[in-house]
Amino acid sequence: MRIVSGKLRGRNIATPSGRSTRPTSDQTRESVFNILKHAEWAPPLEGAIVADIFAGSGALGLEAVSRGADFCLFVETEPKARAAIRANIEKMRISEDTRLHRYDATKLKIAPGNLRGKFTHIFMDPPYNKGLWKPVLSRLLQQDLLAEDGVIILEDSVDAEIEPRGFEIMADKSWGAARVLFMRA
């Protein structure tokens, strides 16, 4: 895996060993970011405040920073995944622009000191077909963490039933086994 575009383009992304994570493919990431770049409803990535929830290797957040995001908060509990994210942050020298949270995303609580403002882009790539995105969406709304024009990019399995209450689906795309919803509150 590698960074697809931006200032870090071509850099390899360390991934956790084993099968506990399923990184978003280069092709899917490139397609997601192309949609974000060209959609009228998507805020610009330049200067964005990003969260990468169920971060795995951190590929989505790293790609956002490479493309101009000012800040990314990575949320991941799995130790090997956190180690890979830490290694990626250090190797790419972006520690000033990132934070790594070791919290269960379904019980998400973000302290104000770990924020640089409300999130303009929230990437969520939970384990497929488990509905783990439901409590996260609720927590995001309860804590008022999404910017007014913010967008949530949710990846799940192509056959997953996703009905996010309180959110408008701006786009619904599928690439291989992945289904990606672009949503606004």
Backbone as a chain_set.jsonl record, in Angstrom:
{"seq": "MRIVSGKLRGRNIATPSGRSTRPTSDQTRESVFNILKHAEWAPPLEGAIVADIFAGSGALGLEAVSRGADFCLFVETEPKARAAIRANIEKMRISEDTRLHRYDATKLKIAPGNLRGKFTHIFMDPPYNKGLWKPVLSRLLQQDLLAEDGVIILEDSVDAEIEPRGFEIMADKSWGAARVLFMRA", "coords": {"N": [[0.827, -1.173, 0.0], [0.346, 2.284, -0.627], [0.717, 5.894, -0.427], [-1.492, 7.687, -2.395], [-1.717, 10.26, -3.599], [-0.689, 13.752, -3.477], [1.436, 15.606, -1.128], [2.845, 13.546, 0.087], [2.901, 11.551, -1.722], [3.313, 8.32, -3.133], [4.732, 7.234, -1.028], [5.291, 4.398, 0.995], [2.88, 2.64, 2.969], [2.899, 1.412, 6.149], [1.447, -1.579, 7.289], [-0.611, -3.313, 9.675], [0.47, -6.495, 10.908], [-0.954, -9.746, 10.302], [-4.483, -10.705, 10.217], [-6.328, -9.025, 11.314], [-6.997, -6.493, 10.53], [-8.308, -4.742, 7.67], [-7.169, -3.13, 5.206], [-8.168, -0.207, 3.33], [-8.266, -0.361, -0.138], [-5.834, 0.894, -2.555], [-7.059, 1.735, -4.94], [-9.763, 2.148, -4.154], [-9.384, 4.143, -2.209], [-8.311, 6.194, -3.826], [-10.521, 6.688, -5.496], [-12.449, 7.516, -3.597], [-11.272, 9.912, -2.654], [-11.187, 11.366, -5.027], [-13.91, 11.794, -5.462], [-14.482, 13.373, -3.197], [-12.944, 15.595, -3.831], [-14.229, 16.685, -6.062], [-16.971, 16.906, -5.587], [-19.729, 19.04, -5.067], [-20.903, 19.249, -2.586], [-18.985, 18.59, -0.749], [-16.653, 19.635, 1.688], [-13.533, 21.427, 1.208], [-10.403, 19.627, 1.139], [-8.042, 20.889, 1.677], [-6.684, 22.375, 4.42], [-8.369, 20.989, 6.098], [-9.961, 19.421, 8.983], [-9.629, 16.332, 10.196], [-10.912, 13.065, 11.008], [-9.99, 9.719, 11.472], [-11.556, 6.971, 11.96], [-11.747, 3.756, 13.453], [-9.236, 3.137, 12.435], [-7.213, 1.321, 11.513], [-4.548, 0.814, 9.441], [-4.307, 3.467, 9.119], [-4.489, 4.573, 6.636], [-6.486, 6.133, 5.272], [-6.632, 8.563, 6.735], [-3.933, 9.346, 6.559], [-3.714, 9.722, 3.816], [-5.463, 11.89, 3.56], [-4.058, 13.904, 4.99], [-1.789, 14.048, 3.366], [-2.962, 15.177, 1.157], [-3.51, 17.741, 1.938], [-4.928, 18.222, 4.347], [-5.096, 19.801, 7.532], [-4.982, 18.545, 9.991], [-5.229, 15.342, 11.587], [-7.033, 13.051, 13.481], [-6.488, 9.908, 14.644], [-8.282, 7.015, 15.443], [-8.076, 4.084, 17.118], [-8.043, 0.794, 18.478], [-6.694, -1.658, 18.38], [-3.615, -3.124, 19.105], [-1.459, -3.791, 17.232], [-2.262, -2.408, 14.97], [-2.25, 0.253, 15.923], [0.484, 0.496, 16.356], [1.413, 0.356, 13.72], [0.247, 2.684, 12.668], [1.555, 4.628, 14.257], [4.185, 4.179, 13.369], [3.905, 4.936, 10.681], [3.228, 7.662, 10.941], [5.57, 8.661, 12.137], [7.52, 7.957, 10.186], [6.661, 9.481, 8.024], [6.905, 11.953, 9.015], [4.888, 13.6, 10.265], [3.941, 14.156, 12.767], [3.249, 16.501, 14.131], [0.878, 17.174, 12.988], [-1.012, 15.339, 13.698], [-2.86, 13.076, 15.883], [-3.11, 10.207, 17.961], [-5.535, 8.129, 19.123], [-6.36, 5.776, 21.625], [-8.959, 4.506, 21.904], [-12.074, 2.794, 22.251], [-13.983, 2.961, 19.498], [-16.756, 2.833, 19.441], [-17.483, 3.836, 21.823], [-16.808, 6.398, 21.763], [-15.241, 9.295, 22.929], [-14.087, 12.386, 22.831], [-11.693, 14.459, 24.075], [-11.617, 18.011, 24.455], [-8.999, 19.068, 24.257], [-7.761, 17.451, 22.435], [-8.615, 18.205, 20.007], [-8.748, 20.255, 17.068], [-10.709, 21.867, 16.35], [-14.03, 21.414, 14.981], [-14.732, 18.409, 13.15], [-14.204, 18.281, 9.683], [-14.124, 16.259, 7.885], [-14.873, 12.912, 8.322], [-13.67, 9.774, 8.435], [-14.752, 6.467, 8.416], [-14.116, 3.15, 8.864], [-15.169, 0.515, 9.799], [-15.019, -2.945, 11.084], [-16.44, -5.131, 8.734], [-19.989, -5.623, 8.262], [-20.961, -5.549, 10.913], [-22.279, -3.491, 12.067], [-21.067, -1.542, 13.617], [-20.769, 1.128, 13.127], [-23.076, 2.453, 13.873], [-23.313, 3.209, 16.768], [-21.167, 4.986, 16.764], [-21.876, 7.06, 15.004], [-23.995, 8.129, 16.483], [-22.605, 9.056, 18.768], [-20.963, 10.991, 17.608], [-22.832, 12.922, 16.88], [-23.986, 13.505, 19.41], [-21.815, 14.643, 20.764], [-21.34, 16.803, 19.21], [-19.374, 16.956, 17.131], [-19.012, 17.212, 14.419], [-18.37, 19.41, 11.773], [-20.371, 22.12, 10.462], [-20.681, 21.919, 7.636], [-19.597, 19.464, 7.35], [-18.541, 16.153, 6.337], [-19.203, 12.666, 6.383], [-17.533, 9.72, 5.728], [-18.265, 6.578, 5.165], [-17.278, 3.274, 5.194], [-18.271, 0.028, 4.413], [-19.256, -3.392, 4.008], [-20.208, -4.441, 0.714], [-22.673, -5.667, 0.709], [-23.858, -4.838, 3.028], [-26.446, -3.662, 5.167], [-27.289, -0.434, 5.471], [-28.636, 2.155, 7.148], [-28.509, 5.133, 7.989], [-29.785, 6.998, 10.438], [-30.759, 10.38, 10.729], [-28.912, 11.386, 9.02], [-28.004, 12.557, 5.797], [-27.631, 10.9, 2.79], [-25.235, 11.547, 0.517], [-23.816, 10.406, -1.552], [-23.509, 7.082, -2.783], [-21.473, 4.54, -3.233], [-19.832, 1.716, -4.767], [-17.008, -0.406, -4.737], [-15.524, -3.22, -5.715], [-15.53, -5.376, -2.982], [-16.244, -3.423, -1.266], [-18.457, -0.97, 0.032], [-19.172, 2.404, -0.032], [-20.387, 5.11, 1.693], [-21.2, 8.504, 1.483], [-21.93, 11.008, 3.649], [-23.954, 13.564, 5.186], [-24.821, 15.424, 8.106]], "CA": [[0.0, 0.0, 0.0], [1.101, 3.523, -0.721], [-0.044, 7.139, -0.522], [-1.863, 7.813, -3.803], [-1.533, 11.598, -4.149], [-0.351, 14.815, -2.54], [2.834, 15.847, -0.76], [3.472, 12.291, 0.516], [2.606, 10.596, -2.795], [4.25, 7.245, -3.41], [5.325, 6.651, 0.186], [4.67, 3.15, 1.433], [2.147, 2.673, 4.226], [3.054, 0.198, 6.964], [0.164, -2.154, 7.689], [-0.448, -4.268, 10.777], [0.574, -7.901, 10.516], [-2.13, -10.544, 10.645], [-5.713, -10.479, 9.471], [-7.301, -8.311, 12.147], [-7.406, -5.277, 9.829], [-8.542, -4.871, 6.235], [-6.927, -1.78, 4.706], [-8.863, 0.255, 2.138], [-7.363, -0.503, -1.278], [-5.383, 2.122, -3.215], [-8.074, 2.127, -5.921], [-10.919, 2.692, -3.44], [-8.972, 5.417, -1.622], [-8.214, 7.193, -4.892], [-11.887, 7.015, -5.91], [-13.063, 8.29, -2.505], [-10.71, 11.262, -2.625], [-11.631, 12.056, -6.239], [-15.281, 12.251, -5.2], [-14.402, 14.49, -2.25], [-12.35, 16.758, -4.506], [-15.085, 17.252, -7.104], [-18.377, 17.033, -5.185], [-20.111, 20.375, -4.589], [-21.319, 19.165, -1.19], [-17.851, 18.213, 0.11], [-15.726, 20.731, 2.017], [-12.194, 21.176, 0.658], [-9.431, 18.942, 2.003], [-7.027, 21.868, 2.06], [-6.999, 22.962, 5.708], [-9.401, 20.184, 6.755], [-9.77, 18.764, 10.275], [-10.047, 14.981, 9.812], [-10.844, 11.932, 11.932], [-9.942, 8.404, 10.845], [-12.094, 6.138, 13.037], [-11.434, 2.367, 13.08], [-8.203, 3.578, 11.501], [-6.403, 0.25, 10.909], [-3.207, 1.303, 9.117], [-4.354, 4.926, 9.04], [-4.339, 4.948, 5.227], [-7.4, 7.208, 4.874], [-6.175, 9.795, 7.364], [-2.637, 9.697, 5.979], [-4.014, 10.249, 2.475], [-6.049, 13.225, 3.743], [-2.973, 14.817, 5.348], [-0.988, 14.203, 2.165], [-3.704, 16.03, 0.219], [-3.666, 19.101, 2.427], [-5.607, 18.378, 5.632], [-4.234, 20.383, 8.563], [-4.926, 17.724, 11.196], [-5.971, 14.08, 11.58], [-7.118, 12.261, 14.705], [-6.657, 8.485, 14.37], [-8.905, 6.298, 16.558], [-7.838, 2.649, 16.903], [-7.75, 0.076, 19.723], [-5.876, -2.847, 18.142], [-2.216, -2.733, 19.314], [-0.627, -3.851, 16.018], [-2.704, -1.32, 14.095], [-1.722, 1.491, 16.494], [1.933, 0.508, 16.097], [1.589, 0.685, 12.297], [-0.081, 4.107, 12.513], [2.663, 5.372, 14.85], [5.326, 4.059, 12.456], [3.612, 5.753, 9.5], [3.309, 9.071, 11.336], [6.986, 8.991, 12.321], [8.232, 7.838, 8.915], [6.234, 10.569, 7.134], [7.205, 13.191, 9.729], [3.665, 14.404, 10.369], [3.456, 14.055, 14.153], [2.658, 17.785, 14.526], [-0.434, 17.295, 12.336], [-1.813, 14.148, 13.995], [-2.97, 12.506, 17.23], [-3.543, 8.822, 17.931], [-6.372, 7.792, 20.287], [-6.551, 4.362, 21.896], [-10.3, 4.379, 22.462], [-13.083, 2.028, 21.546], [-14.706, 3.943, 18.685], [-18.185, 2.792, 19.744], [-17.663, 4.598, 23.063], [-16.01, 7.573, 21.435], [-15.322, 10.529, 23.691], [-12.882, 13.103, 22.472], [-11.458, 15.619, 24.933], [-11.374, 19.219, 23.668], [-7.568, 19.257, 24.033], [-7.331, 16.628, 21.313], [-9.269, 18.709, 18.81], [-8.345, 21.545, 16.509], [-11.961, 22.344, 15.779], [-14.929, 20.328, 14.582], [-14.232, 17.652, 12.005], [-14.778, 18.543, 8.361], [-14.157, 14.952, 7.219], [-14.722, 11.782, 9.239], [-13.59, 8.489, 7.746], [-15.043, 5.321, 9.286], [-13.952, 1.877, 8.167], [-15.256, -0.521, 10.844], [-15.137, -4.321, 10.584], [-17.627, -5.27, 7.884], [-21.238, -6.304, 8.619], [-21.179, -5.643, 12.365], [-23.072, -2.348, 12.5], [-20.339, -0.752, 14.613], [-20.876, 2.539, 12.77], [-24.277, 3.048, 14.486], [-23.033, 3.981, 17.984], [-20.216, 6.062, 16.479], [-22.643, 8.182, 14.464], [-24.714, 8.732, 17.612], [-21.639, 9.775, 19.603], [-20.521, 12.183, 16.876], [-23.895, 13.915, 17.0], [-24.114, 13.891, 20.822], [-20.679, 15.482, 21.159], [-21.287, 17.92, 18.273], [-18.008, 16.924, 16.615], [-18.987, 17.391, 12.97], [-18.541, 20.788, 11.311], [-21.667, 22.356, 9.823], [-20.663, 21.384, 6.27], [-18.772, 18.26, 7.415], [-18.972, 14.943, 5.645], [-18.762, 11.382, 6.933], [-17.286, 8.735, 4.69], [-18.435, 5.3, 5.858], [-17.037, 2.085, 4.381], [-18.726, -1.259, 4.947], [-19.348, -4.412, 2.961], [-21.13, -4.111, -0.374], [-24.003, -6.213, 1.009], [-24.298, -4.358, 4.344], [-27.63, -2.805, 5.24], [-26.905, 0.791, 6.174], [-29.682, 3.168, 7.175], [-28.053, 6.07, 9.022], [-30.802, 7.979, 10.843], [-30.254, 11.709, 11.019], [-27.885, 11.745, 8.049], [-28.391, 12.544, 4.392], [-26.633, 10.223, 1.958], [-24.903, 12.388, -0.633], [-23.378, 9.477, -2.601], [-23.43, 5.688, -2.353], [-20.633, 3.928, -4.272], [-19.255, 0.401, -4.472], [-15.799, -0.821, -5.437], [-15.223, -4.574, -5.26], [-16.294, -5.799, -1.801], [-16.472, -2.246, -0.424], [-19.512, 0.012, -0.22], [-18.784, 3.639, 0.637], [-21.428, 6.136, 1.751], [-20.789, 9.86, 1.797], [-23.114, 11.484, 4.361], [-23.926, 14.807, 5.956], [-25.843, 15.438, 9.168]], "C": [[0.875, 1.24, 0.0], [0.155, 4.717, -0.678], [-0.265, 7.402, -2.007], [-1.513, 9.182, -4.376], [-1.119, 12.578, -3.052], [1.118, 14.865, -2.204], [3.574, 14.584, -0.325], [3.318, 11.187, -0.536], [3.737, 9.581, -2.99], [4.88, 6.616, -2.181], [4.561, 5.398, 0.595], [4.011, 3.332, 2.794], [2.369, 1.343, 4.937], [1.666, -0.279, 7.361], [0.395, -3.15, 8.815], [-0.353, -5.692, 10.254], [-0.693, -8.638, 10.945], [-3.347, -10.145, 9.832], [-6.765, -9.694, 10.247], [-7.731, -6.982, 11.529], [-7.513, -5.558, 8.34], [-8.37, -3.486, 5.626], [-7.742, -1.469, 3.444], [-7.874, 0.237, 0.984], [-6.973, 0.854, -1.853], [-6.454, 2.635, -4.168], [-9.293, 2.761, -5.235], [-10.571, 4.036, -2.819], [-8.903, 6.513, -2.68], [-9.598, 7.627, -5.355], [-12.593, 7.87, -4.867], [-12.566, 9.73, -2.543], [-11.038, 12.041, -3.897], [-13.047, 12.581, -6.077], [-15.249, 13.462, -4.268], [-13.869, 15.758, -2.916], [-13.352, 17.456, -5.42], [-16.541, 17.464, -6.703], [-18.654, 18.431, -4.623], [-20.426, 20.376, -3.104], [-20.171, 18.866, -0.228], [-16.981, 19.422, 0.414], [-14.337, 20.412, 1.458], [-11.298, 20.447, 1.657], [-8.33, 19.885, 2.462], [-7.462, 22.54, 3.362], [-8.011, 22.181, 6.534], [-8.958, 19.675, 8.128], [-10.418, 17.388, 10.12], [-9.985, 14.021, 10.997], [-10.837, 10.657, 11.099], [-10.289, 7.412, 11.958], [-12.126, 4.682, 12.579], [-10.294, 2.461, 12.064], [-7.387, 2.468, 10.851], [-4.983, 0.735, 10.686], [-3.144, 2.822, 9.117], [-4.317, 5.446, 7.622], [-5.24, 6.114, 4.816], [-6.971, 8.549, 5.466], [-4.843, 10.268, 6.809], [-2.828, 10.305, 4.588], [-4.588, 11.659, 2.579], [-4.971, 14.254, 4.085], [-2.09, 15.073, 4.134], [-1.635, 15.178, 1.186], [-4.066, 17.396, 0.794], [-4.419, 19.297, 3.723], [-4.617, 18.916, 6.663], [-4.011, 19.446, 9.744], [-5.714, 16.442, 10.988], [-5.873, 13.425, 12.955], [-7.386, 10.82, 14.293], [-7.247, 7.829, 15.614], [-8.792, 4.801, 16.264], [-7.508, 1.996, 18.23], [-6.763, -1.072, 19.539], [-4.387, -2.473, 18.218], [-1.34, -2.764, 18.056], [-0.994, -2.736, 15.046], [-2.169, 0.02, 14.606], [-0.218, 1.608, 16.247], [2.217, 0.878, 14.642], [1.303, 2.168, 12.053], [1.058, 4.965, 13.056], [3.877, 5.361, 13.917], [5.124, 4.929, 11.214], [3.751, 7.242, 9.805], [4.769, 9.5, 11.472], [7.742, 8.99, 11.0], [7.905, 9.011, 7.982], [6.422, 11.945, 7.762], [6.0, 14.141, 9.795], [3.099, 14.384, 11.793], [2.819, 15.361, 14.635], [1.224, 17.935, 14.018], [-1.387, 16.166, 12.71], [-1.881, 13.881, 15.5], [-3.492, 11.079, 17.053], [-4.264, 8.507, 19.238], [-6.501, 6.281, 20.417], [-7.893, 4.168, 22.592], [-11.145, 3.46, 21.61], [-13.952, 3.036, 20.802], [-16.193, 3.966, 19.006], [-18.515, 3.534, 21.033], [-16.911, 5.929, 22.965], [-16.304, 8.764, 22.341], [-14.0, 11.242, 23.457], [-12.776, 14.358, 23.332], [-11.14, 16.835, 24.064], [-9.897, 19.471, 23.368], [-7.02, 18.45, 22.873], [-7.96, 17.066, 19.995], [-8.618, 19.993, 18.341], [-9.549, 22.195, 15.844], [-12.818, 21.148, 15.42], [-14.403, 19.681, 13.304], [-14.966, 18.026, 10.723], [-14.96, 17.238, 7.588], [-13.953, 13.868, 8.28], [-14.775, 10.501, 8.415], [-13.857, 7.394, 8.763], [-14.977, 4.055, 8.45], [-13.975, 0.751, 9.2], [-15.204, -1.921, 10.245], [-16.482, -4.482, 9.874], [-18.766, -6.03, 8.573], [-21.478, -6.467, 10.118], [-21.985, -4.47, 12.908], [-22.38, -1.456, 13.518], [-20.392, 0.747, 14.33], [-22.043, 3.226, 13.485], [-23.961, 3.831, 15.77], [-22.057, 5.132, 17.74], [-20.947, 7.28, 15.927], [-23.405, 8.898, 15.576], [-23.786, 9.575, 18.473], [-21.168, 11.066, 18.923], [-21.554, 13.3, 16.985], [-24.024, 14.423, 18.432], [-23.023, 14.871, 21.245], [-20.487, 16.682, 20.233], [-19.885, 18.062, 17.678], [-17.901, 17.188, 15.122], [-19.229, 18.854, 12.617], [-19.867, 20.905, 10.554], [-21.736, 21.775, 8.409], [-19.867, 20.072, 6.192], [-19.399, 17.059, 6.741], [-18.392, 13.716, 6.34], [-18.653, 10.406, 5.782], [-17.239, 7.385, 5.393], [-18.237, 4.153, 4.887], [-17.541, 0.858, 5.127], [-18.766, -2.225, 3.769], [-20.401, -4.011, 1.936], [-22.539, -4.629, -0.099], [-24.535, -5.777, 2.382], [-25.554, -3.502, 4.215], [-27.262, -1.596, 6.096], [-28.037, 1.803, 6.023], [-29.342, 4.161, 8.287], [-29.097, 7.146, 9.333], [-30.142, 9.31, 11.192], [-29.181, 12.174, 10.062], [-28.446, 11.648, 6.639], [-27.272, 11.878, 3.6], [-26.436, 11.047, 0.688], [-24.461, 11.542, -1.825], [-23.24, 8.099, -1.981], [-22.707, 4.94, -3.468], [-20.12, 2.576, -3.806], [-18.043, 0.159, -5.351], [-15.432, -2.191, -4.889], [-16.121, -4.963, -4.104], [-16.694, -4.629, -0.916], [-17.63, -1.401, -0.913], [-19.156, 1.244, 0.6], [-19.931, 4.64, 0.533], [-20.79, 7.461, 2.162], [-22.013, 10.531, 2.399], [-22.857, 12.828, 5.019], [-25.033, 14.763, 6.979], [-27.023, 16.299, 8.726]], "O": [[1.979, 1.252, 0.543], [-1.053, 4.574, -0.867], [0.681, 7.346, -2.793], [-1.059, 9.272, -5.517], [-1.192, 12.271, -1.862], [1.948, 14.261, -2.883], [4.804, 14.55, -0.364], [3.581, 10.018, -0.253], [4.92, 9.919, -3.011], [5.507, 5.561, -2.285], [3.332, 5.359, 0.541], [4.501, 4.067, 3.651], [2.064, 0.28, 4.395], [0.808, 0.524, 7.727], [1.46, -3.76, 8.905], [-1.012, -6.053, 9.28], [-1.408, -8.195, 11.845], [-3.258, -9.358, 8.89], [-7.943, -9.693, 9.89], [-8.727, -6.401, 11.958], [-6.894, -6.486, 7.818], [-9.341, -2.734, 5.539], [-7.975, -2.341, 2.607], [-6.767, 0.76, 1.107], [-7.683, 1.842, -1.668], [-6.73, 3.834, -4.206], [-9.795, 3.791, -5.686], [-11.366, 4.972, -2.887], [-9.377, 7.627, -2.46], [-9.826, 8.815, -5.582], [-13.261, 8.845, -5.212], [-13.365, 10.664, -2.47], [-11.155, 13.265, -3.848], [-13.351, 13.693, -6.508], [-15.918, 14.463, -4.526], [-14.301, 16.864, -2.592], [-13.331, 18.681, -5.543], [-17.277, 18.144, -7.419], [-17.893, 18.936, -3.798], [-20.239, 21.39, -2.431], [-20.368, 18.886, 0.987], [-16.607, 20.16, -0.497], [-14.006, 19.243, 1.258], [-11.422, 20.63, 2.868], [-7.75, 19.69, 3.531], [-8.499, 23.203, 3.399], [-8.466, 22.666, 7.569], [-7.768, 19.519, 8.403], [-11.631, 17.295, 9.933], [-9.127, 14.143, 11.872], [-11.592, 10.533, 10.134], [-9.446, 7.058, 12.782], [-12.493, 4.403, 11.438], [-10.39, 1.92, 10.963], [-6.907, 2.649, 9.733], [-4.279, 1.039, 11.649], [-2.058, 3.402, 9.115], [-4.13, 6.645, 7.413], [-4.799, 6.997, 4.081], [-6.953, 9.559, 4.763], [-4.644, 11.467, 6.611], [-2.174, 11.287, 4.235], [-4.242, 12.529, 1.78], [-4.969, 15.355, 3.534], [-1.684, 16.211, 3.899], [-0.946, 15.912, 0.477], [-4.852, 18.129, 0.194], [-4.55, 20.434, 4.178], [-3.447, 18.535, 6.669], [-2.986, 19.528, 10.421], [-6.737, 16.438, 10.304], [-4.787, 13.267, 13.514], [-8.404, 10.537, 13.661], [-6.764, 8.06, 16.723], [-9.346, 4.312, 15.279], [-6.772, 2.57, 19.033], [-6.056, -1.419, 20.485], [-3.938, -1.599, 17.476], [-0.552, -1.843, 17.842], [-0.122, -2.184, 14.375], [-1.689, 0.835, 13.818], [0.288, 2.694, 15.964], [3.153, 1.627, 14.361], [2.033, 2.829, 11.315], [1.485, 5.918, 12.403], [4.515, 6.391, 13.699], [6.059, 5.581, 10.749], [4.326, 7.991, 9.016], [5.161, 10.562, 10.988], [8.514, 9.907, 10.721], [8.769, 9.477, 7.239], [6.14, 12.969, 7.14], [6.088, 15.313, 9.432], [1.898, 14.576, 11.985], [1.922, 15.321, 15.477], [0.449, 18.727, 14.555], [-2.456, 16.039, 12.112], [-1.074, 14.39, 16.278], [-4.224, 10.789, 16.107], [-3.684, 8.604, 20.32], [-6.726, 5.586, 19.426], [-7.948, 3.718, 23.737], [-10.953, 3.361, 20.398], [-14.591, 3.881, 21.43], [-16.835, 5.007, 18.862], [-19.679, 3.828, 21.307], [-16.452, 6.487, 23.962], [-17.451, 9.182, 22.499], [-12.936, 10.756, 23.841], [-13.663, 15.212, 23.315], [-10.465, 16.702, 23.044], [-9.575, 20.034, 22.323], [-5.929, 18.734, 22.379], [-7.846, 16.37, 18.986], [-8.013, 20.724, 19.126], [-9.415, 22.97, 14.897], [-12.383, 20.002, 15.54], [-13.727, 20.314, 12.494], [-16.196, 18.08, 10.69], [-15.845, 17.129, 6.74], [-12.984, 13.902, 9.038], [-15.785, 10.187, 7.785], [-13.268, 7.383, 9.844], [-15.69, 3.91, 7.457], [-12.955, 0.111, 9.457], [-15.329, -2.078, 9.031], [-17.518, -4.025, 10.358], [-18.536, -6.951, 9.356], [-22.13, -7.421, 10.542], [-22.337, -4.457, 14.088], [-23.044, -0.687, 14.213], [-20.087, 1.551, 15.211], [-22.015, 4.44, 13.687], [-24.308, 5.009, 15.857], [-22.114, 6.146, 18.435], [-20.671, 8.408, 16.336], [-23.454, 10.128, 15.609], [-24.141, 10.686, 18.865], [-20.996, 12.097, 19.574], [-21.207, 14.468, 17.159], [-24.156, 15.626, 18.654], [-23.281, 15.813, 21.995], [-19.579, 17.487, 20.44], [-19.287, 19.138, 17.713], [-16.796, 17.37, 14.611], [-20.18, 19.465, 13.102], [-20.408, 19.911, 10.069], [-22.756, 21.198, 8.032], [-19.507, 19.624, 5.103], [-20.617, 16.963, 6.596], [-17.256, 13.722, 6.816], [-19.565, 10.281, 4.965], [-16.294, 7.085, 6.123], [-18.935, 4.058, 3.877], [-17.27, 0.677, 6.314], [-18.349, -1.885, 2.662], [-21.368, -3.324, 2.262], [-23.506, -4.08, -0.627], [-25.553, -6.294, 2.843], [-25.699, -2.721, 3.274], [-26.964, -1.723, 7.284], [-28.352, 2.246, 4.919], [-29.84, 4.033, 9.406], [-29.263, 8.095, 8.565], [-29.109, 9.355, 11.86], [-28.595, 13.238, 10.257], [-29.254, 10.772, 6.332], [-26.106, 12.25, 3.727], [-27.36, 11.217, -0.108], [-24.701, 11.912, -2.974], [-22.898, 7.963, -0.806], [-23.275, 4.73, -4.539], [-19.99, 2.323, -2.608], [-18.043, 0.471, -6.542], [-15.067, -2.312, -3.72], [-17.345, -4.892, -4.221], [-17.403, -4.813, 0.073], [-17.773, -1.146, -2.108], [-18.871, 1.139, 1.792], [-20.387, 4.975, -0.56], [-19.955, 7.518, 3.065], [-23.045, 10.62, 1.733], [-21.728, 13.183, 5.358], [-26.069, 14.138, 6.754], [-27.992, 16.446, 9.471]]}, "num_chains": 1, "name": "protein.A"}
